[in-house]
Amino acid sequence: MSNRELVVLGTASQAPTRFRNHNGYLLRWDGTGLLFDPGEGTQRQFLLAGVSAHDVHRICVSHFHGDHCLGVPGVVQRLSLDRVPHPVVAHYPASGREYFHRLRYAAVYHEVAELREEPVEGDGPVATGPFGTLEARRLDHRIDSHGYRLVEPDGRRMLPDRLARLGIAGPDIGRLRRAGSLEVAGRRVDVAEVSEPRPGQRFAFVLDTRLCDAVFALAERADLLVIESTFLAEDAALAAEYGHLTASQAGRVAAECGVRRLVLTHFSQRYTEPARFHDEAAAVFGGEVVVAEDLLRVPVPARR
């Protein structure tokens, strides 16, 4: 069984509050853990959320404003402290190489873990593996900022009634899936006869941006979209000035892109009623809206 969920480690924009830590989001995707935008205090949030440094396989930084990256030193040093045995890959805007280097070596420590840097040079795939394809696109913020999405390849869903009708069972099902065809009772059975297309799942991460084409491209058909809603619509002018989205705009993106589950986050401390973010997004998006809270776990919706 797949284990796919988002562990929310922090949800505050700019500065932490009494109830919201700086940003931090761990996506558990089967056996792979992707840590997005580890802000200040992420290492402590690990403890509260039951997350281990061993759970991290990739670190994805959208940009180098402090609320999205000041947790990098602690996380990187924790990888070595805990002697994480697998390589960890770091993705970040290539224009910020110097900033990442400073964060990585912000203090003296005994470097044991293997951390590979793979800066994001432009739009397109940045990694492939058992998890699918990790892609990045440049957003519209005040500094160089990238959004990410994870795309699982489309597959096929085996249909038990058709398999039973043709007498295919047990290990033969796996052989048919792998080979694409199987000899059964003197005739060849094609996998298409006993299965139907199954769309791969998609996850999108969009923080710190104005509305732009890249936002919609990243969010397209996302099963789970994590997106900033720093401001409410009443402050849309501020959102545009500082390079952010409103909850209403986030809802519009989800509605136009066929998103299944929308997670709002990165809230300005000027607001004290989280329900207002939900209501504003829900007014334009008819799907499920989650207003993120620290330490919340959000499952990726079950396959269709």
PyMOL commands that set and color helices and strands:
alter all, ss='L'
color gray80, all
select helices_A, chain A and resi 42-49+53-55+66-68+72-81+94-104+160-165+171-179+191-194+213-219+233-242+247-257+275-282
alter helices_A, ss='H'
color red, helices_A
select strands_A, chain A and resi 4-10+24-29+32-36+58-60+88-91+115-117+124-129+132-138+146-151+155-158+181-184+187-190+195-198+202-206+224-228+261-265+288-291+297-299
alter strands_A, ss='S'
color yellow, strands_A
deselect
rebuild
show_as cartoon
